[in-house]
Amino acid sequence: GGIEKTLRFRRFTRRNIKNSFGEKESRFCVALQMNIEGHAVRSSVSLTDRSGMRYPVLIGRKTLRGRFLVDVAG
């Protein structure tokens, strides 16, 4: 496990998002500022339980676009 911390948000939205099985599900979304390799990046993040999955967070293409180069071979 990683670090666990409880956060409370006053501003949030709810969106219908396609999950990995192609089914639509309603998720809460919040705006976050995250640090990626020393760069402060603001992004909208959808919240879902990823406790049983390999990666605790997925960073979307829109967040990375024009800021980072991703090596998919690694």
N, C-alpha and C positions, 0 to 999 in steps of 0.2 A: 503494500500500500504506500500511498503518498501522504501528503499533508492534508488533513481535513480541517475545514474552517467553515463556519456558518456566516453567510452574508445575507443582508436584507436589502431589497430594492423597492423604492417607491415608484419608480418609473419602469414599466415593462409593457410588452405587447403579447398577444397570443396569436400564433400563426399556424396554419395547416402546412405541415412539412412532410415530404415523402421519406419514409424510413428506408433502411437497406433492403427490405422485402418489396418495396414499391408501393406500400400501403400509406395512405395519408393519415397523419395523427396530429392532434393539436398539442403544441408545445409553447411554453413560456419563452420569451426572448428578452434579453437584457443587453444594454450597451456596456461594454467593458473596455478598459485600457489594459493591454497586456504587454509584457516585455519579451521580444523575440530577438535573441542575439544582441542585446543592448539597444534595440530600437523600440521606442514606445509606439504601440499600434492600437488604434481604437477600432473596435469591431462590434457588430451585433452578433450575439451568441445565443443559440437555441439550447435550452436545458433539457437534458434527458439522463436517465440513470445509465452510466457506462461502467458500473462496478464489475461486471463480468466480462468486460471486453479488453482487448489487448492494449488499446490506447485510451487514456482517460479523457483526452480532448482531441477533437478534429478541427483543424483550421482550414477554412474554405478558400476556394480560388479567388473570390473577390477580395478577401483580406490580404492575400499574398500578391495579387496582380500589381505589377509596376513597382514593387518594393523588394521582392526577393526572387532569386533563381532557385528552382527546386531540382535537385539531382534525383531522378526517379530510379536510377540504376543502383543506388546505395542501399 
